């Protein structure tokens, strides 16, 4: 798949992606996936290749979003949608169909995770037992994780730290 050279675009490395999808081996098929900072779309396209039922890719950089759309057209893929908007604006809207699998791999050094995570919970973006993948730089301050997110996996590769969480239904 072609990928535009866009400032700040940092696709997940093949090694990290392989580990992630090994973790998710039985969880991708038939799931609704949300790729919040899609960038090159590598996580969303991998989910589609593993039979996700639907993938929403949010990417604010117009050039990258156009490339994602072209790649979907090339693949004649109808189970995915590209939303070319700022992720924070999109996630501030209530979600009527929650997602079972969410990828959060924002541009580094912008502290976006700490803004995005509460919105996912508050606006209904997460299914009760959603899996949430977080990728961030090692040197940054870790985001505050909701009490109902259980850490399943935690790994590091070079400057990158990545985790997989299971969301449990919040207590009333």
N, C-alpha and C positions, 0 to 999 in steps of 0.2 A: 504494500500500500504506500502510495506517495505521502510524504509528510513535509509540510512547509517548515522552513527555518524561521521560527518566530521567537522573539526575545522572551526568555523565561520558560520556554517549552523544554521540558525535561522528561522525556518518556521513561516509564518504569523500565529498568534494565531487564534483559531476558532472564537472568538468573532469579531476580526477585519475582518476576511475573510467573516463572515456572513454579517457584515455591508457593506463591499465592494460590495458583490454580490447582496445585496438589492438595493444599488445605481445603479447597472448595470442591474437590473432585465430585462429590455426590450432591452438591447444593446448587449448581448453576442451572441444570436442565429444568425448563418450565418456570424459571423464576423471572420476576420483574426486576430489572436492574437499573440503577441510577448511577451514572458516571458524572460526578459533580464538576470536576475540573478536567474535562475530557482531553484537552490538548491534542495529542496525536490520535486519540481514540483507541489506543492499544488495549486497554483493559475492557472497554465496551465491545470491541471487535472480537476479542478472545472469548468473552461471555457469549456473544452471538454464535461463534463457531462451536460452542459447547451447548447449543440449543436453549439458550435463554429465550423466554417467550417474547420479551420486549426489553429494549434498552433505550433509556433517555440519556442523551449526552448533552451536558451543559458546557458551552465554551463561549467566552465573551469575545475573544479575538476573532474578528470577522474572517481573516484569511484562513485561519485554522478551521473555523466552523464551515467555511465553503469547501475546504478540502475534505472534511468529514462527510459532508453531504455528497460530494462527488464520489467518494469511496463507497458510500452506501448505494448510490445509483449504479456504479460499476458492478457491484455485487448483486444488483437487483434485489436488495434487501428492503423489505417492507415492515419488518418488526422493530425498527429503530427510528428515533426522531432526534434531530439536532436542534437544540435551542441556543440561539446566538444572543445571549444576554449575560449580564453579571449574575453569578451564582447566588450572591446574597439577595439580590432583588427577586430572583425566581423562588428561592426558598422561603422568603417572607410571605409568600402566598400559601393559603391552605391547600393541602393535597387531598384529593378525594379517593385516589387509588394508591395506597401505600406500596412501598417497594420492599422486596425480600432481601435484596442484595444491593449494597451501596458502596461505591468506591470514592474515597476522599484522598486525593493525591494533589493538593494545591501547589501553586508556585511557592518555592521556599522563601523564607525570611519576610513573610507578609502577615504572619499570625492569623491566617484565615480560618484555621480549624477551630479556634476558640470562638469565632463568630458563627460558623456554620453548624457546629454540633448542636447548640441549643435550638436553632431553627428547625433542624430535622425532627427533634422531639416535639417542640411546641406547635408546629404546623401540620403534624400528622403524616410526615413523609415516610415513616418507618412502620413496616408490618410488625406485629407482636413479636415474632421470633426472627427479626431481620438480622442478617450478618453485615457488619460494617468493617470495611478495610480502611485503615489509616496509614498513610505514608508521609513521613516528615523528616526534616533534617535533625541530626543528633544534637547539634549545639543549641537548638531553640528551647524555649520553655514548653514542656509538655502541656497540651490542652487539658482542661478540666473535663473528665469523662463522667457522664451521668451515672448515678448509683445503680441504675437498672441495666447497665452494659457490663457484661461479664467478659473479661479478657480470656480468649481461647488460645491465641498464639502471639508470640512476641519475638522478633528477630532483628538483627542489625546486619547491614552490608555496607562497609565503608562509611560514608557520611550519612547514610540513610537508615532510619529506624522504621520498622513497619509492624503493624499489629492487626489482629483480627478479633473483633468483638461480636458477641451474641447479645442482642437486645432482648431483655425479658420485659413482659408487660409491666408498666409501672403500677405500683400499688395505688389504690384509689385514695 
